[in-house]
Amino acid sequence: MHFIDDVPQNSAINYFSNDVNSFIIKYGTTTDIGKLLDVSTTLLKYYNELANFLLRNPHSIHSNKIYLDELYKIAYDYYQKLFFLLFVKGKQTKEVQIPELLQLQMTLQNTLSNDISIMQIRKYLQNTVDLNETRSVLEINHISMMSLQTLLGQNHGNVLIIDCRPFSHYEANHVLCDCIVNVFPKSSNLEFTNLNFESLVSNCSTTKEALILENITAYKNIVICTNSSTPTQSLSIFVILTKYFISSNLQIPNIQSCQMDFDKWKNKGGEVYHNKMSSSNPFLIPSNYNTDIIVGLENEYNSCYINCILQCLIEIKELTTILLSNSFLGQINYMDTSNSKGSIITTLAELEQRMLKTSINNSVFNQRKSSSCFELKKCCGLINPMFNSNKEEDCIEFCDFLINHIHDDLHKGTNSGLQFGIPTETELKRLSFQDQADTTWNSYLSQENNIIVDIFQGQMASILQCQYCLNQSNTFQVFSTVSLMLPQHHTCNIHDCLKQFYKPDMLTGNNEWQCTNCKQKRPTIQRLEITKFPSVLIIQLNRFSNYMIKNTCFVKYPYELDLSSYHHNVNNPLKYELFGVVCHTGTMERGHYSSYVKKQNNIWWHFDDTVYRPVHFGNEFISQDAYILFYKLIK
């Protein structure tokens, strides 16, 4: 005990009867001295590391004197308890020498004699520590289940719960609290002791939770939760968080721990962590929050043609999920010199992640900050100079460019379930039209298989039929957007445009086709047919086909589009649901783009660069200015 000050005589009884008594009850009767030694060594390591960190940051010492005072209390308290425990154990074992006990005593003595950091802190504080205010280090200000429930009830929105258990144990309790993040090393070889705050954020279970943890300074109370079997795990998180606050020169919040098993609590009623958000809560994300991203985009260098497309693409859950999670990184094709080597999809992912973060902050702090697509525009401009100019471009061209280059950026992996070679023309001719279409599509899938194919790509056939010998030639090609010509009428229905799309054309005169059977040019009927419909159908209402003069025809399009009659299997329903509309106002030379987007809560929003609002008037998204329609397949 000579390594540290004695406990003042007048406060020793209270000190030991309050803090140490509970400690001895819990640990004093243990027979596993080896386990106690491991725990002790771990604790010493954590707090020495934290103390040394403080001393390496002199500017932080003066601004965190209160915390240093607390740190010294923790260290003092810890050493006192272990020495007292050794004394109790020695009395229990009497004259019997236990090797583990001697090893523990030696470890403590060596640690204390070499613990320069603790000595320096004590010297800095000039021994002005009130030991009556000390707390239990082994429990890091441990709170009970009831205390935690009270804390949540009294501090709406000011409590962040960090659960350090594997997600497989945590998932069932995910909805029990509004503001809770799960942090667990993604690699089995990675431990919390090897992490800093940034890597702690990256080890969150979801992007949403990572953004909550990044906003940790908004919370006045932090509770670190672990299983009762892993109590020291909370210490490493405690050290990581404390380092982060000190190095950022921020006030350290109230950090507490709670050893518990969530699933056991859930079985007792499930209401323990169910803390509904009040309308006045400035920090907590609503419990009904999903992955909706509601944020404006700056119109920099006439980028509205990019903004409107991005707002619609964000609502494609399959695409946004891989972008927010960065799960595409392992699929980037770096070997193909003809693509952007992942720069486009990576820049798009970074943009969507910023948009999500801004959207959450806007919701939490009731503000209207915007994001910017400038980096994405610049990245696309390096490949196609058209997007590097300050001119307004056609948004459908950007949409095609973006989808195609994301496809090129990703590996064109083979579909292991399909083993098709490239069929020869002779082999195809032996098959029926639909079998030709299926064979060609399966051959394509066997060579190229990525998320873009799954979401956006379909197959279209160009059919030529000689009117002399009725010989037919079928050419199949992959598409990601469909362009519909508009009639020169005041109004029309989208089915009128589709019928025009499918209408056969007669090729005569100079346009006649060189028939492969007749070996000469013949009058020919040409028509198009979609043989494979994509999951997301993007339709362009082509308003600028007639010498750049805008066709202002009001095309009436439904919320639910039934395309069953255009499908080869008319008995198989083929229906799509509208989720995005890009509108164009003005002329081709002086125009502007905006978009209507249906979010996951079924509320439509209108986005006009940085300005956005919910749609309150029925079918406002059925607009005379509609230019591009985004439909998703109803499965």
DADAJO-V358080 format. One record per run of one state. SS is the DSSP state (H for helix, E for strand, C for the rest). FROM is the first residue (numbers start at 1). LEN is the number of residues. Records with the same first field share a line. If there is no record, write none. Layout:
BEGIN
SS = FROM-LEN  FROM-LEN
END
This chain:
BEGIN
C = 1-8  28-5  56-2  64-1  94-5  114-2  126-5  134-8  143-2  155-4  164-3  177-3  184-8  195-2  203-1  205-2  215-1  219-2  227-6  248-6  260-2  268-29  298-6  314-3  326-3  333-10  366-5  372-2  384-1  389-6  411-14  430-3  448-3  456-2  467-5  480-2  486-5  503-2  508-1  512-1  515-6  523-1  533-3  543-3  547-2  550-4  557-3  563-1  567-8  587-4  599-5  609-2  615-11  634-2
H = 9-19  33-23  58-6  65-29  99-15  116-10  131-3  145-10  167-10  192-3  197-6  207-8  216-3  233-15  262-6  304-10  317-9  329-3  343-23  374-10  385-4  395-15  425-5  433-15  451-5  494-9  509-3  564-3
E = 142-1  159-5  180-4  204-1  221-6  254-6  297-1  332-1  371-1  410-1  458-9  472-8  482-4  491-3  505-3  513-2  521-2  524-9  536-7  546-1  549-1  554-3  560-3  575-12  591-8  604-5  611-4  626-8
END
